[in-house]
């Protein structure tokens, strides 16, 4: 097993890898996360043997919490290998790597954490412990990593708008019903299922996996051009005074720390009473 500072990579076999997020206290996504993902995705794009990679978390409460709310450092990052902003670069490249990608979700995957899971080929979730959501509208921001392009393709327009505009949390069972995840399992059964499924895929021919996935990508993935306008809107929206006030109120209550605010973020974004409320 080799370790990066935030992602631990385990190569069970040459064909089957697990990448484990481990960025205490709550797996916030920041510039270092993006840089490490870029390096890992580059390996997936070029390794001749890997057929399947599972992305999981060392923290049972947080899969990937969300984007770092102090966005100046990520705004200043240079474009990635595709020419897109590095966050969009890793998401669009992840969707197209020549291997199957699986998000094994225990804990909270909100905002950019949800966007990462949506960029994976498949999502399997703990019925009791998984929590997914796009909370950005609840703080006055526009989601920036492409869920407006991906969610309607998975669950239809009405449910996508419920997720995006409602800015609430979706547990594993409801996420399965909506098509947010492929399937949810009792927490005690999740890891065994994902491991067995990944090993099954790892035993198949890489060429068949690549070609089949390529045709599905052509039929289902949004064009890359759909993503930059939303990220620009996100950065513009987080600069608004109203959004800053909502973010500051959440920060004062423990945002980006192990706190009730993060554990029940869907509740707390709706509890804000600012000017005019």
C-alpha positions as CSV (number, residue, x, y, z in Angstrom):
1,X,0.0,0.0,0.0
2,X,1.3,3.5,-0.9
3,X,0.1,6.6,0.8
4,X,-0.4,10.2,-0.4
5,X,-1.2,12.8,2.1
6,X,-5.0,12.6,1.6
7,X,-5.6,9.5,-0.6
8,X,-4.3,6.0,0.4
9,X,-4.0,3.7,-2.6
10,X,-4.3,0.0,-2.1
11,X,-3.5,-2.3,-5.1
12,X,-5.3,-5.6,-4.2
13,X,-4.2,-7.0,-7.5
14,X,-2.8,-5.2,-10.7
15,X,-6.4,-5.1,-11.9
16,X,-8.3,-4.0,-8.7
17,X,-7.4,-0.8,-6.7
18,X,-9.0,1.0,-3.8
19,X,-8.4,4.7,-3.2
20,X,-9.3,5.8,0.3
21,X,-10.0,9.4,1.2
22,X,-8.4,10.3,4.5
23,X,-8.2,14.1,5.2
24,X,-9.2,14.7,8.8
25,X,-11.4,15.9,10.3
26,X,-14.1,15.6,7.7
27,X,-12.5,15.1,4.3
28,X,-12.9,18.6,2.9
29,X,-11.9,18.9,-0.7
30,X,-9.2,21.5,-1.3
31,X,-6.3,22.2,-3.7
32,X,-4.2,19.3,-2.3
33,X,-7.1,16.9,-2.8
34,X,-7.4,18.0,-6.4
35,X,-3.7,17.7,-7.1
36,X,-3.6,14.2,-5.7
37,X,-6.7,13.2,-7.7
38,X,-5.1,14.5,-10.8
39,X,-2.1,12.3,-10.2
40,X,-4.2,9.2,-9.5
41,X,-6.4,9.8,-12.5
42,X,-3.3,10.1,-14.7
43,X,-2.2,6.7,-13.5
44,X,-5.7,5.2,-14.3
45,X,-5.5,6.7,-17.7
46,X,-2.2,5.0,-18.5
47,X,-1.9,1.8,-16.4
48,X,-2.3,-1.2,-18.7
49,X,-3.6,-3.6,-16.1
50,X,-6.1,-1.7,-13.8
51,X,-9.7,-2.6,-14.6
52,X,-11.6,-1.3,-11.6
53,X,-11.0,1.2,-8.8
54,X,-13.1,1.7,-5.7
55,X,-13.2,5.1,-4.0
56,X,-14.0,4.9,-0.3
57,X,-13.3,6.8,2.9
58,X,-11.4,6.1,6.1
59,X,-14.0,8.3,8.0
60,X,-17.3,6.5,8.5
61,X,-19.1,9.9,9.1
62,X,-17.7,11.7,6.0
63,X,-17.1,10.3,2.5
64,X,-16.2,13.8,1.1
65,X,-17.7,16.6,3.0
66,X,-17.7,19.4,0.4
67,X,-15.4,21.9,-1.3
68,X,-13.3,24.1,1.0
69,X,-15.5,27.1,1.6
70,X,-12.4,29.3,1.6
71,X,-12.3,29.3,-2.2
72,X,-9.6,31.8,-3.1
73,X,-6.9,29.2,-3.3
74,X,-8.9,26.9,-5.6
75,X,-10.0,29.9,-7.8
76,X,-6.3,30.7,-8.4
77,X,-5.3,27.2,-9.5
78,X,-4.0,26.8,-13.1
79,X,-6.0,24.8,-15.7
80,X,-5.7,21.1,-15.6
81,X,-4.6,18.7,-18.3
82,X,-7.8,19.1,-20.3
83,X,-7.7,23.0,-20.2
84,X,-10.6,23.1,-17.7
85,X,-10.3,24.3,-14.1
86,X,-8.5,21.6,-12.2
87,X,-11.7,20.5,-10.3
88,X,-13.7,20.2,-13.5
89,X,-10.6,18.6,-15.1
90,X,-10.4,15.7,-12.6
91,X,-14.2,15.1,-12.7
92,X,-14.5,15.0,-16.5
93,X,-11.4,12.8,-16.8
94,X,-12.5,10.5,-14.0
95,X,-15.7,9.8,-15.9
96,X,-13.8,8.7,-19.0
97,X,-10.8,6.7,-17.5
98,X,-10.3,3.3,-19.2
99,X,-11.4,1.4,-16.1
100,X,-14.6,1.1,-14.1
101,X,-14.9,3.6,-11.2
102,X,-17.0,2.9,-8.1
103,X,-17.9,5.2,-5.3
104,X,-18.5,3.2,-2.1
105,X,-20.3,5.7,0.1
106,X,-20.4,5.6,3.8
107,X,-20.9,9.0,5.5
108,X,-21.7,12.4,4.0
109,X,-21.0,13.3,0.3
110,X,-22.3,16.8,-0.1
111,X,-21.5,19.6,-2.6
112,X,-18.3,18.7,-4.3
113,X,-18.3,15.4,-2.5
114,X,-21.6,14.6,-4.3
115,X,-20.1,15.9,-7.5
116,X,-17.2,13.5,-7.2
117,X,-19.5,10.6,-6.6
118,X,-21.6,11.6,-9.6
119,X,-18.5,11.6,-11.8
120,X,-17.8,7.9,-10.9
121,X,-19.3,5.2,-13.1
122,X,-21.3,3.6,-10.3
123,X,-22.3,4.5,-6.7
124,X,-23.2,2.1,-3.9
125,X,-24.2,3.4,-0.5
126,X,-24.7,2.4,3.1
127,X,-28.4,2.5,3.9
128,X,-27.8,3.8,7.4
129,X,-24.7,5.8,7.1
130,X,-24.7,7.4,3.6
131,X,-25.9,11.0,3.2
132,X,-25.8,12.8,-0.1
133,X,-26.8,16.3,-1.1
134,X,-26.1,19.5,-2.9
135,X,-26.4,22.1,-0.2
136,X,-25.1,25.1,-2.2
137,X,-28.4,26.9,-2.9
138,X,-29.0,26.8,0.9
139,X,-26.1,29.1,1.4
140,X,-26.9,31.3,-1.6
141,X,-24.5,29.7,-4.0
142,X,-24.8,27.9,-7.4
143,X,-23.4,24.4,-7.5
144,X,-20.2,24.5,-9.4
145,X,-19.0,21.0,-10.3
146,X,-21.7,20.0,-12.7
147,X,-24.6,18.4,-10.8
148,X,-27.1,20.3,-12.9
149,X,-25.7,18.5,-16.0
150,X,-25.5,15.0,-14.3
151,X,-28.4,14.7,-11.9
152,X,-31.3,15.1,-14.5
153,X,-29.7,12.3,-16.6
154,X,-29.9,10.0,-13.5
155,X,-33.2,10.9,-11.9
156,X,-35.2,13.3,-14.2
157,X,-35.7,17.0,-14.1
158,X,-38.2,17.2,-11.2
159,X,-36.1,15.1,-8.7
160,X,-32.9,16.8,-9.8
161,X,-34.5,20.2,-9.0
162,X,-35.7,18.8,-5.6
163,X,-32.1,17.8,-4.8
164,X,-30.5,21.1,-6.0
165,X,-33.1,23.7,-4.9
166,X,-34.1,21.9,-1.7
167,X,-30.4,21.7,-0.6
168,X,-31.3,18.9,1.8
169,X,-29.7,15.6,2.8
170,X,-30.7,12.4,1.1
171,X,-30.1,9.2,3.0
172,X,-29.0,6.0,1.3
173,X,-32.4,4.4,0.9
174,X,-34.0,7.6,-0.6
175,X,-30.9,8.2,-2.8
176,X,-31.4,4.7,-4.2
177,X,-35.1,5.3,-4.9
178,X,-34.3,8.5,-6.7
179,X,-31.4,7.1,-8.8
180,X,-28.8,9.2,-7.0
181,X,-27.0,5.9,-6.3
182,X,-27.2,2.5,-8.0
183,X,-28.1,0.6,-4.8
184,X,-28.0,1.0,-1.1
185,X,-27.2,-1.9,1.3
186,X,-27.4,-2.4,5.1
187,X,-24.1,-0.9,6.3
188,X,-22.8,-4.3,7.4
189,X,-23.2,-5.7,3.9
190,X,-21.9,-2.7,1.8
191,X,-18.2,-3.4,1.8
192,X,-18.5,-7.1,1.1
193,X,-20.8,-6.4,-1.9
194,X,-18.5,-3.7,-3.4
195,X,-15.4,-5.9,-2.9
196,X,-17.1,-8.9,-4.6
197,X,-18.4,-6.8,-7.4
198,X,-15.0,-5.1,-8.0
199,X,-13.3,-8.5,-8.0
200,X,-15.8,-9.7,-10.5
201,X,-15.1,-6.8,-12.9
202,X,-11.3,-7.2,-12.3
203,X,-11.5,-10.7,-13.7
204,X,-12.9,-9.6,-17.1
205,X,-11.0,-8.4,-20.1
206,X,-9.9,-4.8,-20.0
207,X,-10.5,-4.2,-23.7
208,X,-14.2,-5.3,-23.3
209,X,-14.6,-3.0,-20.3
210,X,-13.1,0.0,-22.1
211,X,-15.1,-0.4,-25.3
212,X,-18.4,-1.0,-23.5
213,X,-17.8,2.0,-21.2
214,X,-16.9,4.2,-24.2
215,X,-20.3,3.6,-25.9
216,X,-22.1,4.3,-22.6
217,X,-20.1,7.5,-22.2
218,X,-21.1,8.6,-25.6
219,X,-24.8,8.0,-24.9
220,X,-24.9,9.5,-21.4
221,X,-22.1,11.9,-20.3
222,X,-22.7,15.6,-20.6
223,X,-20.3,17.5,-23.0
224,X,-17.4,19.0,-21.2
225,X,-18.6,22.5,-22.4
226,X,-21.6,22.2,-20.0
227,X,-19.4,22.5,-16.9
228,X,-17.3,25.8,-17.0
229,X,-20.3,28.2,-16.9
230,X,-21.6,26.6,-13.7
231,X,-18.2,26.8,-12.0
232,X,-18.0,30.5,-13.0
233,X,-21.5,31.0,-11.6
234,X,-20.4,29.3,-8.4
235,X,-17.4,31.6,-7.9
236,X,-19.5,34.7,-8.6
237,X,-22.2,33.5,-6.2
238,X,-19.9,32.9,-3.3
239,X,-18.7,36.5,-3.6
240,X,-22.2,38.0,-3.0
241,X,-22.7,39.7,0.4
242,X,-25.8,37.5,1.1
243,X,-23.8,34.3,0.5
244,X,-20.9,35.5,2.5
245,X,-23.3,36.2,5.4
246,X,-24.8,32.8,5.3
247,X,-21.4,31.1,5.0
248,X,-20.1,33.2,8.0
249,X,-23.1,32.2,10.1
250,X,-22.4,28.5,9.3
251,X,-18.7,28.9,10.0
252,X,-19.5,30.4,13.4
253,X,-21.6,27.2,14.1
254,X,-18.8,24.8,13.2
255,X,-18.7,24.5,9.4
256,X,-15.7,22.5,8.2
257,X,-15.2,20.9,11.6
258,X,-16.6,17.8,13.3
259,X,-19.8,19.5,14.4
260,X,-23.5,19.2,14.4
261,X,-23.5,21.7,11.6
262,X,-21.6,19.4,9.4
263,X,-23.4,16.3,10.6
264,X,-26.8,17.9,9.9
265,X,-25.9,20.4,7.2
266,X,-29.2,20.1,5.4
267,X,-31.0,21.2,8.5
268,X,-28.6,24.0,9.3
269,X,-28.7,25.7,5.9
270,X,-32.4,26.1,6.3
271,X,-32.2,27.4,9.8
272,X,-30.4,30.7,8.9
273,X,-32.4,33.8,9.7
274,X,-30.7,36.7,8.1
275,X,-31.8,40.2,7.1
276,X,-35.3,40.2,5.6
277,X,-36.2,36.8,7.1
